[in-house]
Amino acid sequence: GPSRSAIDTTLRAILRDVLALEESQVEAFDANTGLFGHLPELDSMAVAGLFTEMEDRLDIVIDDDDVDGEMLETYGGLLAFAEAKTVES
């Protein structure tokens, strides 16, 4: 599967594109950066778009069962989820 750094790069690009964030803001994200509930741009509508882009660009399938608050709470949580999914496929 893709390397951790490749997934990280792709995930940052997805967040930037879907949420229309500044590149500098997204580049500054670390594992503890808050996402859902912290970024005003990431509302429930944006989450749907985020998952669609993740599925397309990372070639994964995200089931409703996969989705919990923890994976969306921080950038680290989302990255760990994306990594686990790409290993599965």
C-alpha positions as CSV (number, residue, x, y, z in Angstrom):
1,G,0.0,0.0,0.0
2,P,1.0,3.7,-0.1
3,S,3.5,4.9,2.4
4,R,2.5,6.7,5.5
5,S,3.9,10.0,4.1
6,A,2.0,9.5,0.9
7,I,-1.2,9.1,2.8
8,D,-0.4,12.1,4.9
9,T,0.2,14.2,1.8
10,T,-3.0,13.1,0.1
11,L,-5.1,13.6,3.3
12,R,-3.8,17.1,3.7
13,A,-4.6,17.9,0.1
14,I,-8.1,16.5,0.5
15,L,-8.8,18.6,3.6
16,R,-7.4,21.7,1.8
17,D,-9.5,21.1,-1.3
18,V,-12.8,20.0,0.4
19,L,-12.7,22.7,3.1
20,A,-11.1,25.4,1.0
21,L,-8.4,26.0,3.6
22,E,-5.1,27.8,3.2
23,E,-2.2,25.5,2.4
24,S,-0.2,27.0,5.2
25,Q,-3.0,26.2,7.7
26,V,-3.2,22.6,6.5
27,E,0.6,22.1,6.5
28,A,0.6,23.2,10.1
29,F,-1.7,20.4,11.2
30,D,-0.2,17.9,13.6
31,A,-1.7,14.7,15.2
32,N,-3.4,16.8,17.9
33,T,-5.0,19.4,15.6
34,G,-8.7,19.4,16.2
35,L,-11.0,18.7,13.2
36,F,-14.7,18.1,13.7
37,G,-16.0,20.5,16.3
38,H,-12.9,22.6,16.0
39,L,-12.7,23.6,12.4
40,P,-15.8,25.7,11.5
41,E,-15.4,24.7,7.9
42,L,-15.8,21.0,8.8
43,D,-19.6,20.7,9.3
44,S,-21.6,17.5,8.6
45,M,-22.1,18.4,5.0
46,A,-18.3,18.8,4.5
47,V,-17.7,15.4,6.3
48,A,-19.7,13.7,3.5
49,G,-17.5,15.4,0.9
50,L,-14.4,14.6,2.8
51,F,-15.3,10.9,2.9
52,T,-16.1,10.8,-0.8
53,E,-12.7,12.3,-1.7
54,M,-10.9,10.0,0.7
55,E,-12.6,7.0,-1.0
56,D,-11.6,8.3,-4.4
57,R,-8.1,9.4,-3.8
58,L,-7.0,6.7,-1.3
59,D,-9.0,4.0,-3.1
60,I,-10.7,2.8,0.1
61,V,-14.3,2.2,1.1
62,I,-15.6,3.9,4.2
63,D,-18.6,2.1,5.8
64,D,-21.0,3.9,8.1
65,D,-19.8,1.5,10.9
66,D,-16.3,2.9,10.5
67,V,-17.3,6.4,11.3
68,D,-17.0,7.5,14.9
69,G,-16.4,10.8,16.7
70,E,-12.8,9.8,17.6
71,M,-11.6,9.4,14.0
72,L,-12.9,12.9,13.1
73,E,-11.8,14.6,16.3
74,T,-8.2,15.1,15.4
75,Y,-6.0,15.1,12.3
76,G,-4.0,12.2,13.9
77,G,-7.2,10.2,14.3
78,L,-8.2,10.7,10.7
79,L,-4.7,9.8,9.5
80,A,-4.6,6.6,11.5
81,F,-8.0,5.7,10.1
82,A,-6.9,6.3,6.6
83,E,-3.7,4.3,7.1
84,A,-5.7,1.4,8.6
85,K,-8.1,1.4,5.7
86,T,-5.4,1.4,3.0
87,V,-3.8,-1.6,4.6
88,E,-7.1,-3.5,4.6
89,S,-7.8,-2.9,0.9
